[in-house]
Amino acid sequence: MLLREFLPGDQEAFCSLQQDQDVGQFMDWLPRTREQAEAAFLDALEQQLMPIRRRFFYAVEVDSIVAGSVGFTLLSGDSADCGWFFRKNFWGKGIGTMAVALLVEDAFAKGISKLKASARSQNIGSIRVAEKCGFQRLGEKNGRVFFEAINSPKM
């Protein structure tokens, strides 16, 4: 498994992932139309070129296939909101846990001290990924479970 920046050649894989009904059932903003997915893809590429970057979106590659996407968006101070989603045929195989663990490591290496995440209450897979990757459950509201991970300095 590889976590990497999106490349121009990933557009079709990115768009099909964002248009997928199975993936969209757990996301408030998915599935997207083709136009919306293409705009999001261009934004992901443009973010890579920004001198001061706010959003970090990564392709999760498994056996040369874009299996999903993980990323974070900087908030105020040194905190960020993060998220992840994967193609259905990669669910339940540990890919999400590995990818999110790498995402957390990347965010903390970039100076983020607090990562926030949430998942729909019925999205047991994402809830388990968050817990396995060190996120602490903060509570539940309006059908969503909220989490945070704190970067504790090593002693």
C-alpha positions in Angstrom: 0.0 0.0 0.0 1.2 3.5 -0.9 0.0 6.9 0.2 0.9 9.5 -2.4 -0.2 12.8 -4.0 -2.8 12.5 -6.7 -1.4 12.6 -10.2 -3.1 13.9 -13.4 -3.5 10.4 -14.6 -5.7 9.6 -11.5 -8.6 11.6 -12.7 -10.8 8.7 -13.8 -10.2 6.7 -10.6 -10.7 9.8 -8.4 -14.0 10.7 -10.2 -15.4 7.2 -10.1 -14.6 6.9 -6.4 -16.4 10.2 -5.7 -19.4 9.1 -7.8 -19.7 5.7 -6.2 -23.1 5.1 -4.5 -21.7 2.5 -2.0 -19.0 4.9 -0.9 -21.5 7.8 -0.8 -23.9 6.1 1.6 -21.6 7.1 4.5 -20.7 10.6 3.4 -22.8 13.8 3.5 -21.2 15.2 0.4 -21.0 12.1 -1.7 -21.8 10.8 -4.3 -20.9 13.8 -6.5 -21.8 14.5 -10.1 -19.1 14.1 -12.7 -18.6 17.9 -12.8 -18.3 18.1 -9.0 -15.8 15.2 -8.9 -13.7 16.8 -11.7 -13.7 20.1 -9.9 -12.6 18.4 -6.6 -9.9 16.6 -8.5 -8.5 19.8 -10.0 -8.6 21.3 -6.6 -6.6 18.4 -5.2 -4.0 18.9 -7.9 -3.9 22.7 -7.4 -3.4 22.4 -3.7 -0.1 20.6 -4.3 1.2 23.7 -6.0 0.1 26.3 -3.4 2.9 28.1 -1.5 0.9 27.9 1.6 -1.2 24.8 1.5 -4.5 24.3 3.4 -5.6 20.9 2.1 -3.6 17.7 1.8 -5.4 15.0 -0.2 -3.7 11.7 -0.9 -4.4 8.7 -3.2 -4.3 5.3 -1.4 -2.7 3.0 -4.0 -2.9 -0.8 -3.6 -1.4 -3.0 -6.4 -1.3 0.0 -8.7 -5.0 0.7 -8.2 -6.4 3.9 -6.5 -8.2 2.1 -3.6 -9.3 5.3 -1.9 -8.5 8.7 -0.6 -7.4 10.2 2.7 -6.6 13.8 3.6 -6.8 16.6 6.0 -7.7 20.3 5.9 -6.0 22.8 8.2 -8.2 24.6 10.6 -7.3 27.4 13.0 -4.0 27.1 14.9 -2.3 23.8 14.6 -5.4 21.6 14.2 -6.9 19.9 11.2 -10.0 18.0 10.1 -9.3 14.7 8.4 -11.2 12.1 6.5 -11.0 9.0 4.4 -13.0 6.8 2.0 -12.3 3.7 0.1 -13.7 1.6 -2.7 -16.1 -1.1 -1.5 -13.9 -3.9 -2.7 -11.2 -2.7 -0.3 -13.4 -2.5 2.8 -12.6 -4.9 5.7 -9.0 -5.6 4.5 -7.0 -3.3 6.8 -6.3 -0.9 4.0 -8.1 1.9 5.7 -6.3 1.4 9.0 -2.9 1.4 7.3 -3.7 4.5 5.2 -5.1 6.5 8.1 -2.2 5.6 10.3 0.1 7.0 7.6 -2.1 10.1 7.3 -1.9 10.7 11.0 1.9 10.3 10.9 2.1 12.8 8.0 -0.1 15.4 9.6 1.9 15.2 12.9 5.1 15.5 10.9 3.8 18.6 9.3 3.3 20.2 12.8 -0.4 19.4 13.3 -1.0 18.8 17.0 -4.7 17.9 16.9 -6.6 15.9 14.2 -10.4 15.9 14.2 -12.6 13.3 12.4 -16.2 12.1 12.3 -18.2 9.3 10.9 -21.8 8.4 10.6 -22.9 6.3 13.5 -23.8 3.4 11.3 -20.3 3.5 9.6 -18.8 0.8 11.9 -15.8 0.4 9.5 -14.7 4.0 9.8 -15.3 4.1 13.5 -13.1 1.1 14.0 -10.4 2.7 11.8 -10.4 5.9 13.9 -10.1 3.9 17.1 -7.3 1.7 15.8 -5.4 4.8 14.6 -5.4 6.4 18.1 -8.4 8.7 17.8 -10.4 9.2 21.0 -14.2 9.3 20.8 -15.5 12.7 21.9 -19.2 12.0 21.6 -22.1 11.6 19.2 -24.5 14.2 17.8 -27.0 14.1 15.0 -26.1 10.6 13.9 -22.3 11.3 13.8 -19.5 10.1 16.0 -16.7 12.7 16.6 -13.1 11.9 17.3 -9.8 13.6 17.8 -6.2 12.5 17.9 -3.6 14.5 19.8 0.1 14.6 18.9 1.8 14.0 22.2 5.5 14.7 22.3 7.6 11.7 23.0 9.5 11.8 26.2 
